[in-house]
Amino acid sequence: MDKTKRNLIIIEIVGLLIALLWLSPFYLMLVNAFKTKREIFEGVLGLPTALTSENFVNAFIDLNFMSSLFNSLLVTGASVAIIILCSSMAGYALARNKSKLSGALLLVFVSAMLIPFQSVMIPLVSLFGQVEMLNRAGLIFMYLGFGCSLSIFLYHGAMTGISKSLDEAAIIDGANKFQTFWYIIFPLLKPISVTVAILNVIWIWNDYLLPSLVLEEANATIPLKMFYFFGQYTKQWHLALAGLTIAIIPVIIGYFFAQKQIIDGVSEGAVK
């Protein structure tokens, strides 16, 4: 066996071990989702004695899953769409208007990424409580504020690779500033838009702290509902793991339908 083939075998073995390590949490979640509470405490690695859907039925009911799923989809979808729209326009304006003011504004946005949410959450919730915006609309507005800094920074960086001659050609053809951005520039920003969407979807979909401060129980998202399986004196691991299994199904379905756009966007961004 030559050295090249031996190195390939070693790489394949290491890759397999890493894959098994990465998949181990999913194995533990799926296996224990079918167990009773007693079986989980007896051993988490073994297979269940009998497959039953009782945990999933109870978790589906306790989570009020359809309502929680709707709330998560509404908050995540609306927040990401608004962040992409506002951040791309802001990044375009800052990149095309070279002045001390635009440079200062970009510095403000970049500096805002350094502010931890925990330092402003109490004043923020108090302020929004006074104007009665502690609801889903208020939450979406907060996500816009917290998510725009990084997104504007990414869009501004992407704009540096797009020639200003495209703007000039569009203006000569009679397009105004908004038409130039929407029909000429924004389609060219698809790779960075996919990146911004992925980063913000992962953050907003899984966020617990901010919704816990803003939303009422009727508007709770899936991460908030999952908390109800863990009380002060008891933890219903069998229901929690079944609930987690149900909760990842929409994510898998969403990725299945959007994987072409995600892969194309990331690939185009890598080539650029």
N, C-alpha and C positions, 0 to 999 in steps of 0.2 A: 504494500500500500504506500503510494507516494505521499509526500508531505502535504500537498494541496488537498487531496481527498481526505486525509486525516484531519486537517483543519476544518474542512466543511462539516465533517461528522461532529466534531467538538462544538462547532457553532450551532448545529441543529439540536444537539443535546441541551446546550445552554438555553437556546430559545424555547425548547419544550418545557424545561424546568421553570423558566420565567412565565410562560403561558399558564402552567399549572398553578403557580403562585398567584397570578392575577385572577384566575378563575376560582380559587378556593373560597373567597367570600360569597360568590354566587352559589357555590355548592352548599355551603353551610346554610345560606338563606333558604334555598329550595328544599333541602332535606328536612330542615327543622320546621318549615312551614306546614309539613304534613304530620308532624308529631303532636302528641298531647303535651301539656305543660309538664307532666311528670316525666315523660320520656326525654324531654329536653334536659332536665336536671340530672337524669341518669346518665346521659352521654350525648354530646352534641355532634360527634363525628359519625356515629352509626346511622344506618338506614332505619326508617320508621317500620314498626311491626306491621302496620296496615295503612294503605293509602285511603285517606278520607278527605272530602271536600268541606267538612264542617268548619274548619278554621277559616277557610276562604269565605264561606257564606256569612259567618259571624263578623269577620273583619269587614266585608263589603257593607254590611248593615251598620256596624258601629262607626265606620268612616263616613257614612252617608256619601258613598263614593261618587255617585254621579254629580251631586251638588259640589263636592270638593273638587272634582275634576274640572267642572265648568269654571269654578272660581280660579283655579290654577291656570287653565288655558286662557281665560279672559285677561287676567293680570299679566301673565307672561307675554302673550301675543301682543296686547296693546302696548305694553311697556317697551318691548323690543322694537316694534314698528315705529313708535314715536322717537325712541332713541336714535334709530338709524336715520330717520328723516331729518330730525333737528341737528344731529351731529354732523351728518354729511353736508348740510347747507352751511353750518358754522365753519367746518373745516375748509369748505370751498371759499367762503368769504374771507377767512383769515389768510389763506394761501395766496389768493389773487390780489388782495389789497396789502401791498408791502408798505408798512408804515410803522412808526414807533408804537402807535396805539394798538395795532393788530398784534405786534410782537408782545406787548404788555398783556393783552388779553389772553394770548396763547400761554404765556407764563402763568397767569392766574389759573387757567384750566389745568395745567400740568401740576401746579402746586396743590390744587384741590385734591389730587389723588393721594397726597400724603396725609390728609386729615382722616383719622379713624372715625368710623361711624359711631362708636361708643361714646365719643366725646361730645357729640352733638345730638344724640338721640333724645335725651330728656327735654332740652329746649325745643327741639323740632316737634315732638309730640305735643308739648304744651301749646306751642304756637298754632299748630293745625287743629288742636282741640278747641281753641278759641274761635276759629272760623268755621267750625263744624265740618272739617274735611277728613275726619278719621273714618274713612271708608275706602272702597276699592279705587275710586277716582283719586282720592288723596294719596293712596299707596302708589298708584301709577305715576303721579306727579313727583313723588319722592324718588322713585326709581329713575325717572328722567334726570333729576338733579344729580343723583349719585353715579349714574352710569355714563353721563355725557363726557366727563373729563377724559377718561381713557379713550372713549370712542372718537372724540374730536381730535385727540393727539394722533390716533391711528389714521383717521381720514386726512388730516393735515399732512402727515408724512406721505400718504399715497398720492396726494395732489401734486407733490413735487415732481412726480414722474410723468405727469400729463402736461403736454405742451400747451402754452398759453395761446398758440396760434389757432388752436381749435376754437377757442372763444372768439377770437377776432374774425375767423371765417364765418362762424355762426351769426355774429352781429352784422357782418357785411350782407349776409343773406336775409337780414330783416328780423332775426330772433332777438327777443329781449333777454335780460339777465336770467330770469327764471326759466325760460324756454331753453336757453343755452345750457343751464345746469341740468334740467330734468331730462332733456332729450339727447344731449351730447355727452356731458360729463358723468352724470350718475350711472348710466349703463357701463361705463368704463371702470367704475368703482365696485363692480360686482365681487371681485375676490376679497377686497377688504370688508365689504358689507357682509359677506358670509362669515368672515372671521369675527366681526363685531357681533353678529347674530349668535354665533356659537358661544362666545364668551358670556354674553348677557343672558342667554337662555339657561345655561348651566347655573349661573349665579341666581337668577330670579326664581327659577323653578324650584331650586333646593333651599331657598332662603327661609329661615325660620324667625330670626330675631325681629326684623322690621315688621312683617305681617302680624307677629304676636303683639306688637305695640299698637297697631293701627286697626286691625280687623276685628269685628265682632264674630261670635261663634257661627252665626248664620252665613257669614261670608268667608269662613275659614278655608284656607288652601290645604292641599294634601299634607305638607310637612306639619302644619298646625294640628290637623286631625290625628296624625300619628302620635303626637305627644300624649293623647288621652289614654293610650295603652300603658303608660308608665305613671303610676300613682306614687304617693308617698310611702305606702306600706306594701305595695304589690306591683309586680311587673308582669304583664301578660305577653311573654315572649312568643308564644305560639300564635297569638293573634297579630302581634306586631310584625312578625316575619311573614305571615300570610298577607298582611296589608302591604308590606314593602314589595312583595312579589306582584301583587295586583297593581301597585303604583308604578312599577317600571314598564308595564305593558304598553301604556300610551307612548312612552318615550321610544320604545323599540319600534312600535308601529310608525311613529313620526319619522324616525330615522330611516326606516325601510322605504318610505315613499319619497323622502328628500335626500337619500344618499347620493344620487347622481349629481344634484345641485351642490351638495356639500363637498363631494370629492372634486368636482370640476372647479369650484371656487377656490378650494385650498390649493389645488394643483396649479391654477393660473397664478395665484399669489406667489407660489414657490418659484415659478418660472420667471416672474417679473422681479 
